[in-house]
């Protein structure tokens, strides 16, 4: 029996994906954090992050050990424009998530569509009991 059996789905997701954000105040520290949804199906975990106006070339997704890291930059383009108000955050961002043990790290995929980054973390195929025939 796994230790997660007694927890609700929400508690399990929160335990599996503990969020840590850097806020050191240093110039290189993130200036905003994209909002993220995380859900689980029977075959996979899915992370969806809102990254409007962030291009693939301005983001980096890595897995180191059992930590998934999403980072990058949303650039502010003001050439030829006179802004009266700027409310959206720009600059560097970083999010990290602790991966559950049953993620198949070798088959993680990511897609970016209409400003939504979708990372699919497939679950490892569990070894099912196998009957051994006696000859």
WOLIN-V464393 format. One record per residue. N is the residue number from 1. OMEGA is omega in whole degrees, 0 to 359 (999 if undefined). Layout:
n/omega
N/OMEGA
N/OMEGA
//
This chain:
n/omega
1/179
2/182
3/182
4/187
5/184
6/182
7/175
8/179
9/180
10/179
11/180
12/179
13/180
14/179
15/183
16/184
17/178
18/185
19/173
20/180
21/177
22/176
23/185
24/182
25/178
26/182
27/181
28/183
29/182
30/179
31/176
32/180
33/178
34/177
35/188
36/169
37/177
38/176
39/184
40/170
41/180
42/183
43/190
44/167
45/180
46/175
47/177
48/182
49/176
50/181
51/181
52/178
53/173
54/181
55/178
56/182
57/180
58/176
59/182
60/178
61/180
62/171
63/178
64/186
65/177
66/180
67/173
68/180
69/176
70/180
71/179
72/183
73/169
74/185
75/178
76/180
77/183
78/182
79/176
80/180
81/174
82/182
83/175
84/180
85/177
86/181
87/180
88/181
89/178
90/178
91/184
92/175
93/179
94/174
95/176
96/185
97/176
98/182
99/173
100/184
101/185
102/176
103/176
104/186
105/182
106/184
107/176
108/178
109/179
110/175
111/177
112/183
113/179
114/177
115/178
116/175
117/179
118/178
119/180
120/181
121/183
122/177
123/175
124/176
125/181
126/177
127/178
128/177
129/182
130/179
131/177
132/181
133/177
134/182
135/999
//
